[in-house]
Amino acid sequence: MATGKKGGAKMASDAERLDQESGVDRKQENPYAIKVRMDRLFTDDSQKLKAIASITLGEFAVHGFKVWEKDNKTFITMPQSAHKDAEGKTVYDDLFHPITAGSRAALVGLISQEYDNALKQHNQQQSIPRRDLYFCETGRNSHNLSCFISET
């Protein structure tokens, strides 16, 4: 707990208490950073599915982003669950999705850029080490992007 100006004890705020409990140092880590990792890369040209990615948002992870290619265009789908509706048709529901067009564009851009980086590395080395993590970060309300590789 912190000490007030007159020497009395001051209660820690909820955010400070959570940071202390989780061990997160907010001065060193951007809580809005999005880290992207390519979990699998598929190089078979006959397949439309090209990669599966995960993201980390602060202390939360979301798995199952898919990178697809169709008609020489690349697009990304959000993690989904499938179920049958009353008529027996398969319906897909997003398990995770951005709620604004800007956040969707930023997320898709990060995943696309990481896919391009992973593909370039694969073409140079003919294999991507499974334990290498590829991270891209952006701040809240920021279009700046920084990527780095962390070997575990």
DOVOTI-535855 format. One line per field, with one value per atom (N, C-alpha, C): y, x, z; residue number from 1. Coordinates in pm, whole numbers. Example, Ala and Ser with C-alpha at 12.3 -4.5 7.8 and 13.67 -1.06 7.14 Angstrom:
y = -569 -450 -330 -225 -106 3
x = 1319 1230 1320 1285 1367 1290
z = 780 780 780 708 714 787
resi = 1 1 1 2 2 2
This chain:
y = -118 0 124 226 352 437 531 621 754 812 941 1054 1179 1294 1315 1285 1310 1186 1087 969 857 880 775 675 555 452 480 463 483 347 320 192 191 77 63 60 120 116 -26 -53 -186 -223 -127 -153 -185 -109 -135 -272 -306 -435 -550 -536 -641 -654 -542 -546 -617 -591 -655 -804 -844 -985 -1061 -998 -1068 -1057 -964 -945 -865 -797 -719 -583 -543 -411 -324 -239 -158 -57 -27 66 1 -131 -200 -264 -299 -372 -288 -275 -204 -296 -262 -352 -365 -275 -280 -345 -396 -457 -584 -601 -724 -799 -921 -1006 -1114 -1133 -1231 -1344 -1466 -1583 -1671 -1714 -1812 -1950 -2018 -2151 -2258 -2245 -2341 -2267 -2312 -2255 -2370 -2358 -2462 -2412 -2486 -2439 -2515 -2602 -2676 -2579 -2552 -2455 -2498 -2628 -2674 -2648 -2614 -2587 -2439 -2406 -2265 -2213 -2300 -2261 -2252 -2134 -2111 -2105 -2063 -2053 -2045 -2080 -2064 -1980 -1877 -1783 -1770 -1719 -1685 -1542 -1477 -1345 -1344 -1254 -1230 -1084 -1058 -923 -907 -846 -835 -974 -1011 -1142 -1241 -1211 -1300 -1350 -1476 -1535 -1577 -1557 -1599 -1682 -1805 -1897 -1919 -1959 -2002 -1903 -1799 -1710 -1787 -1778 -1853 -1758 -1788 -1713 -1799 -1743 -1814 -1743 -1818 -1760 -1815 -1721 -1759 -1654 -1699 -1609 -1509 -1558 -1476 -1362 -1376 -1278 -1349 -1280 -1335 -1269 -1350 -1293 -1372 -1310 -1368 -1385 -1502 -1525 -1530 -1487 -1489 -1632 -1661 -1793 -1816 -1936 -1964 -2097 -2109 -2238 -2267 -2392 -2431 -2511 -2488 -2564 -2569 -2658 -2671 -2588 -2518 -2442 -2534 -2479 -2559 -2631 -2576 -2636 -2733 -2754 -2847 -2788 -2656 -2590 -2556 -2566 -2531 -2380 -2332 -2189 -2169 -2065 -2034 -1905 -1909 -1792 -1757 -1627 -1582 -1593 -1649 -1658 -1531 -1464 -1341 -1253 -1124 -1033 -890 -807 -664 -600 -492 -431 -302 -257 -140 -175 -102 -125 -97 5 39 -70 -125 -232 -359 -385 -502 -484 -364 -337 -352 -302 -312 -458 -537 -677 -757 -740 -810 -770 -641 -595 -661 -673 -738 -884 -955 -1097 -1115 -1030 -1038 -1013 -911 -881 -996 -1055 -1166 -1289 -1311 -1420 -1398 -1277 -1244 -1266 -1224 -1244 -1393 -1470 -1614 -1683 -1641 -1700 -1668 -1545 -1507 -1589 -1603 -1681 -1828 -1880 -2019 -2037 -1943 -1952 -1942 -1869 -1857 -1982 -2039 -2152 -2285 -2284 -2403 -2470 -2406 -2453 -2344 -2336 -2240 -2318 -2288 -2357 -2338 -2445 -2442 -2357 -2346 -2277 -2128 -2079 -1935 -1864 -1754 -1676 -1545 -1509 -1387 -1289 -1175 -1079 -950 -895 -761 -685 -562 -483 -354 -311 -179 -123 5 67 100 130 171 305 318 439 470 369 392 305 359 279 235 270 228 80 11 -133 -170 -254 -304 -456 -525 -671 -718 -830 -887 -1037 -1107 -1252 -1286 -1376 -1419 -1569 -1618 -1763 -1813 -1920 -1977 -2101
x = 82 0 86 35 107 78 165 147 97 -5 -59 34 -1 84 103 2 12 58 111 165 66 -61 -160 -153 -203 -203 -313 -283 -380 -409 -535 -573 -530 -484 -447 -575 -569 -685 -704 -823 -849 -747 -713 -616 -479 -437 -307 -306 -417 -425 -420 -492 -488 -349 -281 -145 -52 -67 18 -9 -136 -172 -125 -134 -98 50 119 261 288 186 203 259 365 423 372 275 211 308 419 516 594 610 689 603 480 397 276 252 135 14 -82 -197 -285 -269 -349 -274 -155 -74 -142 -140 -190 -68 -51 59 -1 58 8 108 58 145 82 163 117 133 23 29 61 4 29 32 120 130 115 22 -4 47 137 199 150 52 -5 -91 -51 -122 -263 -293 -427 -528 -480 -568 -598 -722 -760 -714 -715 -669 -517 -464 -320 -252 -324 -261 -367 -325 -407 -324 -387 -316 -386 -310 -361 -318 -393 -353 -355 -276 -277 -310 -410 -452 -426 -315 -280 -263 -351 -342 -445 -504 -603 -553 -581 -543 -668 -664 -773 -710 -760 -706 -808 -760 -849 -874 -792 -804 -752 -822 -781 -751 -642 -602 -636 -716 -764 -717 -705 -679 -783 -843 -941 -934 -925 -918 -803 -688 -567 -588 -685 -707 -695 -634 -618 -721 -787 -879 -870 -914 -902 -1041 -1065 -1191 -1163 -1262 -1253 -1276 -1236 -1265 -1416 -1458 -1601 -1639 -1768 -1826 -1937 -1958 -2060 -2170 -2292 -2405 -2513 -2609 -2721 -2839 -2903 -3023 -3145 -3263 -3386 -3413 -3361 -3382 -3271 -3175 -3067 -2949 -2950 -2840 -2730 -2606 -2494 -2483 -2476 -2463 -2332 -2258 -2132 -2147 -2103 -2107 -1965 -1931 -1800 -1793 -1683 -1660 -1592 -1523 -1451 -1457 -1482 -1481 -1466 -1399 -1390 -1529 -1553 -1686 -1689 -1573 -1571 -1493 -1522 -1452 -1303 -1268 -1126 -1050 -1112 -1043 -1035 -1136 -1131 -1018 -1008 -902 -764 -748 -619 -584 -681 -656 -625 -704 -681 -544 -509 -379 -264 -276 -171 -155 -266 -261 -207 -251 -202 -53 -7 136 217 167 240 238 127 121 224 232 330 472 500 633 665 568 589 610 535 549 686 731 865 972 959 1059 1055 935 923 991 969 1030 1181 1234 1379 1439 1368 1423 1358 1247 1168 1107 1114 1042 1042 933 923 935 1034 1044 916 861 733 741 858 868 901 919 940 806 804 683 702 606 612 512 560 474 465 345 323 245 282 213 163 49 -3 -64 -58 -118 -263 -335 -474 -478 -565 -579 -452 -374 -249 -244 -187 -169 -24 59 198 207 294 306 451 477 612 605 691 693 831 835 961 945 1057 1059 1118 1052 1100 1117 1237 1260 1241 1162 1136 1217
z = 0 0 0 -57 -64 59 85 199 148 215 177 219 186 215 364 445 588 663 592 660 678 648 663 547 570 466 365 238 131 68 42 -18 -164 -212 -353 -436 -553 -643 -693 -750 -804 -911 -999 -1106 -1047 -945 -882 -816 -748 -680 -781 -893 -996 -1056 -1080 -1132 -1036 -906 -806 -801 -808 -802 -926 -1043 -1167 -1199 -1134 -1161 -1287 -1341 -1462 -1427 -1497 -1480 -1593 -1566 -1669 -1731 -1662 -1718 -1832 -1828 -1928 -2037 -2006 -2101 -2140 -2269 -2318 -2305 -2218 -2197 -2321 -2418 -2540 -2656 -2630 -2736 -2786 -2916 -2978 -3030 -2983 -3029 -3117 -3233 -3331 -3345 -3350 -3370 -3477 -3572 -3671 -3608 -3584 -3524 -3627 -3745 -3853 -3985 -4071 -4205 -4303 -4397 -4496 -4631 -4692 -4816 -4939 -4922 -5034 -5116 -5239 -5323 -5358 -5348 -5383 -5271 -5153 -5039 -5027 -4991 -4971 -4835 -4734 -4600 -4601 -4568 -4575 -4439 -4334 -4202 -4093 -3972 -3852 -3755 -3700 -3614 -3479 -3382 -3250 -3219 -3133 -3087 -2935 -2880 -2736 -2715 -2632 -2596 -2447 -2413 -2271 -2213 -2121 -2054 -2108 -2224 -2284 -2419 -2450 -2579 -2654 -2786 -2874 -2985 -3003 -3101 -3213 -3329 -3436 -3547 -3560 -3675 -3797 -3908 -4027 -4142 -4213 -4331 -4451 -4542 -4660 -4785 -4895 -5026 -5123 -5198 -5300 -5409 -5533 -5649 -5633 -5586 -5565 -5465 -5376 -5270 -5136 -5040 -4905 -4814 -4731 -4633 -4504 -4395 -4261 -4202 -4142 -4072 -3923 -3847 -3701 -3651 -3529 -3471 -3469 -3508 -3523 -3460 -3429 -3394 -3494 -3522 -3619 -3548 -3590 -3538 -3644 -3626 -3720 -3671 -3765 -3728 -3734 -3714 -3711 -3843 -3954 -4085 -4122 -4034 -4060 -4135 -4159 -4228 -4128 -4172 -4086 -4075 -3952 -3924 -3850 -3888 -3823 -3742 -3617 -3530 -3489 -3501 -3455 -3303 -3254 -3110 -3059 -3148 -3116 -3239 -3218 -3332 -3283 -3363 -3332 -3348 -3273 -3280 -3363 -3409 -3497 -3624 -3729 -3856 -3842 -3764 -3744 -3670 -3566 -3492 -3576 -3660 -3750 -3851 -3909 -4008 -3943 -3821 -3751 -3724 -3675 -3644 -3770 -3874 -4000 -4058 -4046 -4094 -4020 -3888 -3809 -3847 -3859 -3895 -4036 -4130 -4268 -4276 -4203 -4205 -4145 -4038 -3977 -4068 -4139 -4235 -4346 -4398 -4502 -4451 -4327 -4268 -4254 -4206 -4188 -4322 -4422 -4556 -4615 -4599 -4647 -4578 -4447 -4373 -4416 -4438 -4483 -4619 -4709 -4842 -4834 -4738 -4722 -4657 -4561 -4485 -4517 -4589 -4621 -4500 -4383 -4266 -4160 -4088 -3979 -3849 -3765 -3637 -3557 -3509 -3437 -3311 -3251 -3124 -3138 -3260 -3277 -3269 -3197 -3183 -3257 -3338 -3417 -3357 -3310 -3243 -3321 -3326 -3379 -3274 -3250 -3150 -3209 -3161 -3193 -3067 -3051 -2933 -2959 -2854 -2866 -2941 -3036 -3118 -3197 -3230 -3302 -3425 -3531 -3653 -3666 -3568 -3571 -3539 -3606 -3590 -3570 -3472 -3454 -3440 -3510 -3508 -3463 -3394 -3354 -3340 -3342 -3328 -3193 -3121 -2991 -2995 -2972 -2970 -2829 -2816 -2683 -2662
resi = 1 1 1 2 2 2 3 3 3 4 4 4 5 5 5 6 6 6 7 7 7 8 8 8 9 9 9 10 10 10 11 11 11 12 12 12 13 13 13 14 14 14 15 15 15 16 16 16 17 17 17 18 18 18 19 19 19 20 20 20 21 21 21 22 22 22 23 23 23 24 24 24 25 25 25 26 26 26 27 27 27 28 28 28 29 29 29 30 30 30 31 31 31 32 32 32 33 33 33 34 34 34 35 35 35 36 36 36 37 37 37 38 38 38 39 39 39 40 40 40 41 41 41 42 42 42 43 43 43 44 44 44 45 45 45 46 46 46 47 47 47 48 48 48 49 49 49 50 50 50 51 51 51 52 52 52 53 53 53 54 54 54 55 55 55 56 56 56 57 57 57 58 58 58 59 59 59 60 60 60 61 61 61 62 62 62 63 63 63 64 64 64 65 65 65 66 66 66 67 67 67 68 68 68 69 69 69 70 70 70 71 71 71 72 72 72 73 73 73 74 74 74 75 75 75 76 76 76 77 77 77 78 78 78 79 79 79 80 80 80 81 81 81 82 82 82 83 83 83 84 84 84 85 85 85 86 86 86 87 87 87 88 88 88 89 89 89 90 90 90 91 91 91 92 92 92 93 93 93 94 94 94 95 95 95 96 96 96 97 97 97 98 98 98 99 99 99 100 100 100 101 101 101 102 102 102 103 103 103 104 104 104 105 105 105 106 106 106 107 107 107 108 108 108 109 109 109 110 110 110 111 111 111 112 112 112 113 113 113 114 114 114 115 115 115 116 116 116 117 117 117 118 118 118 119 119 119 120 120 120 121 121 121 122 122 122 123 123 123 124 124 124 125 125 125 126 126 126 127 127 127 128 128 128 129 129 129 130 130 130 131 131 131 132 132 132 133 133 133 134 134 134 135 135 135 136 136 136 137 137 137 138 138 138 139 139 139 140 140 140 141 141 141 142 142 142 143 143 143 144 144 144 145 145 145 146 146 146 147 147 147 148 148 148 149 149 149 150 150 150 151 151 151 152 152 152
